[in-house]
């Protein structure tokens, strides 16, 4: 299952990073444009879809990512503009295809975590 694969990946990251090292993450966020375009027939689970080529697409929430990294033993890094610890956040990007005249609203989740020393 996708969750098992993610936990294995994070465990390997933690093993590979030296104490005090940083792990950066950026992936699709919930309600990203491709998620909204998937037909219901391709939905496997909540925010998980099968692409036509057989690969999986997973769209993360901030809370889900925060929990995954915390359970892997990593500590959130960074602060928000208000000085509060808000390293994990949604990043909304507007990409414009000028040739086709299309504005694409993309949503990503990104953050950074440090391995305790």
MARLO-107915 format. One record per residue (C-alpha): residue in one letter; x, y, z. Coordinates in steps of 0.001 Angstrom, whole numbers. Layout:
<lummis>
aa:a | X:X | Y:Y | Z:Z
...
</lummis>
This chain:
<lummis>
aa:x | X:0 | Y:0 | Z:0
aa:x | X:1153 | Y:3581 | Z:-638
aa:x | X:1353 | Y:4425 | Z:3088
aa:x | X:3707 | Y:1513 | Z:3738
aa:x | X:5955 | Y:2597 | Z:875
aa:x | X:6056 | Y:6155 | Z:2221
aa:x | X:6993 | Y:4977 | Z:5731
aa:x | X:9790 | Y:2813 | Z:4274
aa:x | X:11056 | Y:5745 | Z:2211
aa:x | X:11107 | Y:8070 | Z:5235
aa:x | X:12872 | Y:5451 | Z:7371
aa:x | X:15579 | Y:5189 | Z:4695
aa:x | X:15910 | Y:8987 | Z:4606
aa:x | X:16398 | Y:9105 | Z:8357
aa:x | X:19055 | Y:6379 | Z:8142
aa:x | X:20896 | Y:8206 | Z:5337
aa:x | X:20920 | Y:11674 | Z:6914
aa:x | X:23567 | Y:12425 | Z:9506
aa:x | X:22476 | Y:13808 | Z:12909
aa:x | X:21597 | Y:17475 | Z:12477
aa:x | X:21021 | Y:16940 | Z:8737
aa:x | X:18053 | Y:18368 | Z:6861
aa:x | X:15370 | Y:16578 | Z:4802
aa:x | X:13340 | Y:18738 | Z:2378
aa:x | X:9962 | Y:17651 | Z:998
aa:x | X:7679 | Y:18925 | Z:-1731
aa:x | X:4848 | Y:16988 | Z:-3318
aa:x | X:1306 | Y:17392 | Z:-4595
aa:x | X:-1125 | Y:19004 | Z:-2154
aa:x | X:-4794 | Y:18238 | Z:-1696
aa:x | X:-6982 | Y:19890 | Z:-4353
aa:x | X:-4114 | Y:20319 | Z:-6794
aa:x | X:-5359 | Y:20723 | Z:-10371
aa:x | X:-4539 | Y:17149 | Z:-11479
aa:x | X:-6489 | Y:15779 | Z:-8488
aa:x | X:-9548 | Y:17709 | Z:-9578
aa:x | X:-9193 | Y:16442 | Z:-13150
aa:x | X:-9083 | Y:12720 | Z:-12301
aa:x | X:-12335 | Y:10936 | Z:-13126
aa:x | X:-14021 | Y:9083 | Z:-10235
aa:x | X:-13187 | Y:5746 | Z:-11877
aa:x | X:-9461 | Y:6345 | Z:-11248
aa:x | X:-9860 | Y:7042 | Z:-7531
aa:x | X:-8348 | Y:4307 | Z:-5365
aa:x | X:-8714 | Y:5905 | Z:-1932
aa:x | X:-8994 | Y:9319 | Z:-320
aa:x | X:-6643 | Y:11563 | Z:-2351
aa:x | X:-5042 | Y:8568 | Z:-4150
aa:x | X:-5523 | Y:7955 | Z:-7869
aa:x | X:-4264 | Y:5583 | Z:-10553
aa:x | X:-2886 | Y:7259 | Z:-13660
aa:x | X:-3491 | Y:5750 | Z:-17083
aa:x | X:156 | Y:4568 | Z:-17218
aa:x | X:-321 | Y:2510 | Z:-14030
aa:x | X:1547 | Y:4826 | Z:-11658
aa:x | X:-78 | Y:6232 | Z:-8538
aa:x | X:-739 | Y:9867 | Z:-7698
aa:x | X:-1141 | Y:10841 | Z:-4056
aa:x | X:-2196 | Y:14292 | Z:-2882
aa:x | X:-1066 | Y:15186 | Z:647
aa:x | X:-2480 | Y:17409 | Z:3382
aa:x | X:-254 | Y:19458 | Z:5680
aa:x | X:-1367 | Y:17441 | Z:8712
aa:x | X:-653 | Y:14134 | Z:6979
aa:x | X:2879 | Y:15205 | Z:6002
aa:x | X:3565 | Y:16627 | Z:9451
aa:x | X:2507 | Y:13335 | Z:11080
aa:x | X:4541 | Y:11167 | Z:8668
aa:x | X:7764 | Y:13053 | Z:9306
aa:x | X:7228 | Y:13276 | Z:13063
aa:x | X:6618 | Y:9516 | Z:13245
aa:x | X:9854 | Y:8997 | Z:11303
aa:x | X:11709 | Y:10826 | Z:14096
aa:x | X:12355 | Y:14145 | Z:12339
aa:x | X:11746 | Y:17632 | Z:13758
aa:x | X:10054 | Y:20436 | Z:11804
aa:x | X:12374 | Y:23224 | Z:10732
aa:x | X:11735 | Y:26898 | Z:9963
aa:x | X:9367 | Y:29664 | Z:10953
aa:x | X:6556 | Y:31538 | Z:9289
aa:x | X:6281 | Y:35284 | Z:8719
aa:x | X:4533 | Y:35666 | Z:12093
aa:x | X:7464 | Y:34056 | Z:13929
aa:x | X:5483 | Y:30927 | Z:14749
aa:x | X:6842 | Y:27513 | Z:13804
aa:x | X:5026 | Y:26836 | Z:10507
aa:x | X:7551 | Y:25073 | Z:8322
aa:x | X:5063 | Y:22711 | Z:6680
aa:x | X:2659 | Y:24606 | Z:4449
aa:x | X:723 | Y:24676 | Z:1246
aa:x | X:2404 | Y:26440 | Z:-1652
aa:x | X:-29 | Y:27678 | Z:-4293
aa:x | X:1462 | Y:28375 | Z:-7706
aa:x | X:-219 | Y:29828 | Z:-10785
aa:x | X:1333 | Y:28528 | Z:-13998
aa:x | X:260 | Y:30163 | Z:-17212
aa:x | X:485 | Y:28554 | Z:-20609
aa:x | X:459 | Y:31714 | Z:-22713
aa:x | X:334 | Y:29849 | Z:-26006
aa:x | X:-2873 | Y:28036 | Z:-25061
aa:x | X:-4157 | Y:30817 | Z:-22813
aa:x | X:-4564 | Y:28500 | Z:-19822
aa:x | X:-3992 | Y:29426 | Z:-16182
aa:x | X:-3238 | Y:26387 | Z:-14028
aa:x | X:-3618 | Y:26646 | Z:-10263
aa:x | X:-1221 | Y:24190 | Z:-8627
aa:x | X:-1062 | Y:23224 | Z:-4951
aa:x | X:1989 | Y:21681 | Z:-3292
aa:x | X:2857 | Y:20785 | Z:299
aa:x | X:6402 | Y:21547 | Z:1306
aa:x | X:8547 | Y:21757 | Z:4375
aa:x | X:11860 | Y:20838 | Z:5941
aa:x | X:12739 | Y:18559 | Z:8840
aa:x | X:15930 | Y:18081 | Z:10802
aa:x | X:17286 | Y:14829 | Z:12185
aa:x | X:17956 | Y:15330 | Z:15897
aa:x | X:21635 | Y:15418 | Z:16861
</lummis>
